[in-house]
């Protein structure tokens, strides 16, 4: 049986992340990245189970996109190009990973 994050929970977490990033718009980028990585790590550990790779990957991509848009709203002068954003910031964000393998657990029981 495959497991997947509920659409309702996924949308709620995306909205929560969007609001959190918007509240931190005027903070230092390095501090925001550190706290964002903590939040993402918690998300990955909770939802990172077998067959849920697509959902946590999508959450990572949506979060990076929200961060990109928010950082570009900070000023009219120095906007990030996507390449610059990827090289400087997105590489610092933790990539999604599966933490619980249900298949292995079922064989061990």
N, C-alpha and C positions, 0 to 999 in steps of 0.2 A: 504494500500500500504506500503510495507516494504522499508526502507531506508538503504543504505549501502554505505560506502566510495568507491569512484571511484578507480579502480586499479591504474590508472595513478597517481592520487594524493597520494595514499598510498605509492607507490614505490618512488615517489619524496620525501615524508616526511621521509621515512626510509633512503634514501641516504643522505638527509640533516642531519639527526640525527647521522648517521654513521660518516660523515665528522666532525661534531661538537664534538663528543666524541673523535675522533682521534686527533683533535686540542688540546683538553684538557688532553691528555694522561699524560703529565708531571706535571700537577697541583695536588694539594692536593685532595685526594679522597673525603673528607668531603665537600670541596667547590664545586667539580663537582656534587656531589649528590644534594646539595642545588639548584644549577642552573638547573640540570636535572629535579628535581621535579617541578620547575616553568615552564619549557618547556612542561613537560608532562601534567601538570594541564591545561595549555592553549589548548593543543591538545584534552584532554578529554572534556573540556567545549565546544569546537567547534564541535567536531565530536561525542560527547556523547549524541546521541538522541535515541529514541526508535528503537529497532531492529538492532542497530549497535554495539551491545555488542561484537560480535565475532571479528569485525575489530579492535576495540580499545583494546581488550584483546590480539590480535595477535601483535599489535603495541607494547604493553607493553612487551610481551615475547621476541620479536625481539630486542627491545632496551636493555633489560637485558642481552641478549646473546651477543650483540655487546659490551656492557660495560664489561662483563666477559672476552671476548677475548682480548679487548684492555688493561685491567688491567694486564692480564697475559703476555702481550707483553712488559711490562715495564722493566722487569728484568728476568734473567735466573735463579736466585737463589730462590727467594721467590714467587712462583706461588700459586695462590689460588686453592684449590680443590673446587669442586662445592658446597659441603656442607658448607665449610668455607665461600665461596662467598655468599651463601644464608643466612647464619646466621648473617654475619657481614654487608653485603651491600644491598642485594636485599630486605631485610625486611624494609630498610629505604626508598625505592622507593615507590612512591604513586601508589596504585592500581587503575585500571580503574573503572569508575563509570558513570552511566547514569545521566546526568544533566537535560535533557529536555525530558519530557514525552509527545509525540505528541498526544497520545490517550486521555489523560486528557484534553489537550488543545482543542481538537476537540469537546469534550462533553461540555466544558464551553462556547463555542461560541454559 
